[in-house]
Amino acid sequence: AIGLSVLLELARVFSGLEKSPRRSIIFLALTGEEKGLLGSTYYTDHPLVPLHKTIANINIDGVAFFPDFNSIFAIGSEFSSLNTFVRKTADKLNLSVDEIPDEFNKYEAFNRSDQISFALAGIPSILILEGLKNRSKSEKEVLQSFINYMEKIYHTPFDDLNQPIDYQAAVNFTEVLFNLIIDLASSEKVPEWNEGVPFIHSRLQTIAEEK
């Protein structure tokens, strides 16, 4: 629900901009992720806009735990030139971009949420998370919070409104997403898959078939 709140707030802010960005933005609320990516798979099978005209997917799956984060993760950015956009946004906001820790690989971070459906459909995709660097907590504390969440709460009945929400963390996280999205939507450059990434074949297919 908190991720959906961020999605709606971003849609509200973008709809109120005096000058629209170069590209259209679809704000898409999906369902059934924990049941097997049902909503995102359905969308990529029945897109509102042809897949070959969709330049990127920025997935929102929750928000930051702590308000004082000063780094971010971009899960999946290593596969495409979205990494360049992420680093530009991070520099603008005085954030660093953390390398994905080994502990995250255990949870197959890129494959566990809706960004993988879009990647399999050929669309460069990422999931943004707060990083480990924080002005008021140690990296060990932040990492342990991630691990506790992934092992005990994520994709379980405990992921409910009883979980604490830090609203300033949500605001700070939304600012990161806004800056990343508006940069993407305003840029002349289109994100591309890196050479050798398997998702590139789906991209080439949708372009060839104009799907």
DAGI-V121287 format. One record per residue. N is the residue number from 1. RES is the residue in one small letter. PHI is phi as a letter, one per 30 degrees, with the letter a starting at -180 (999 if undefined). PSI is psi in whole degrees, -180 to 180 (* if undefined). Layout:
# DAGI-V121287
n	res	phi	psi
N	RES	PHI	PSI
N	RES	PHI	PSI
This chain:
# DAGI-V121287
n	res	phi	psi
1	a	999	-37
2	i	d	-36
3	g	d	-39
4	l	d	-37
5	s	d	-42
6	v	d	-43
7	l	e	-47
8	l	d	-39
9	e	d	-41
10	l	d	-42
11	a	d	-41
12	r	d	-46
13	v	d	-46
14	f	d	-37
15	s	d	-19
16	g	c	3
17	l	d	139
18	e	d	-37
19	k	b	123
20	s	d	147
21	p	d	171
22	r	e	-38
23	r	c	154
24	s	d	154
25	i	b	129
26	i	c	124
27	f	c	108
28	l	c	119
29	a	c	122
30	l	c	158
31	t	b	165
32	g	i	23
33	e	d	-46
34	e	d	-10
35	k	c	3
36	g	k	35
37	l	h	39
38	l	d	-47
39	g	d	-45
40	s	d	-36
41	t	d	-41
42	y	d	-43
43	y	d	-45
44	t	d	-22
45	d	d	-24
46	h	b	63
47	p	d	147
48	l	d	-33
49	v	b	139
50	p	e	139
51	l	e	-35
52	h	d	-14
53	k	c	-2
54	t	c	116
55	i	d	-23
56	a	a	158
57	n	b	125
58	i	c	109
59	n	d	139
60	i	c	111
61	d	b	80
62	g	i	-177
63	v	b	-174
64	a	d	147
65	f	d	-39
66	f	b	139
67	p	d	-21
68	d	c	24
69	f	d	141
70	n	b	28
71	s	a	163
72	i	b	159
73	f	c	146
74	a	b	89
75	i	d	120
76	g	j	-7
77	s	d	-20
78	e	d	-12
79	f	c	-14
80	s	a	175
81	s	d	4
82	l	e	-24
83	n	e	-37
84	t	d	-43
85	f	d	-41
86	v	d	-46
87	r	d	-34
88	k	d	-44
89	t	d	-44
90	a	d	-44
91	d	d	-42
92	k	d	-36
93	l	c	12
94	n	h	41
95	l	c	157
96	s	c	164
97	v	c	116
98	d	d	148
99	e	d	148
100	i	d	122
101	p	d	156
102	d	e	-32
103	e	d	-29
104	f	d	-34
105	n	d	-30
106	k	e	-33
107	y	c	8
108	e	h	58
109	a	e	-42
110	f	d	-29
111	n	c	-3
112	r	c	-1
113	s	b	-179
114	d	d	-18
115	q	d	-28
116	i	d	-34
117	s	d	-42
118	f	d	-38
119	a	d	-44
120	l	d	-24
121	a	d	4
122	g	j	3
123	i	c	122
124	p	e	129
125	s	b	148
126	i	b	161
127	l	b	124
128	i	c	133
129	l	b	157
130	e	d	149
131	g	d	-171
132	l	d	-22
133	k	d	131
134	n	b	143
135	r	d	-19
136	s	b	-5
137	k	b	152
138	s	d	159
139	e	e	-35
140	k	d	-42
141	e	d	-44
142	v	d	-45
143	l	d	-41
144	q	d	-35
145	s	d	-43
146	f	d	-48
147	i	d	-44
148	n	e	-42
149	y	d	-46
150	m	d	-36
151	e	d	-30
152	k	c	-18
153	i	b	-47
154	y	e	129
155	h	i	34
156	t	b	167
157	p	d	-13
158	f	d	-9
159	d	d	77
160	d	b	-168
161	l	d	-5
162	n	d	-12
163	q	d	138
164	p	d	144
165	i	b	126
166	d	c	108
167	y	d	-31
168	q	d	-36
169	a	d	-40
170	a	d	-42
171	v	d	-48
172	n	d	-40
173	f	d	-40
174	t	d	-35
175	e	d	-40
176	v	d	-49
177	l	d	-43
178	f	e	-48
179	n	d	-38
180	l	d	-46
181	i	d	-43
182	i	d	-32
183	d	d	-44
184	l	d	-45
185	a	d	-19
186	s	c	-10
187	s	d	146
188	e	d	-27
189	k	d	143
190	v	c	131
191	p	e	140
192	e	b	148
193	w	d	145
194	n	d	152
195	e	e	134
196	g	j	-8
197	v	d	131
198	p	d	-26
199	f	d	-16
200	i	d	-29
201	h	d	-40
202	s	d	-37
203	r	d	-47
204	l	d	-36
205	q	d	-44
206	t	d	-34
207	i	d	-45
208	a	d	-39
209	e	c	-4
210	e	h	45
211	k	d	*
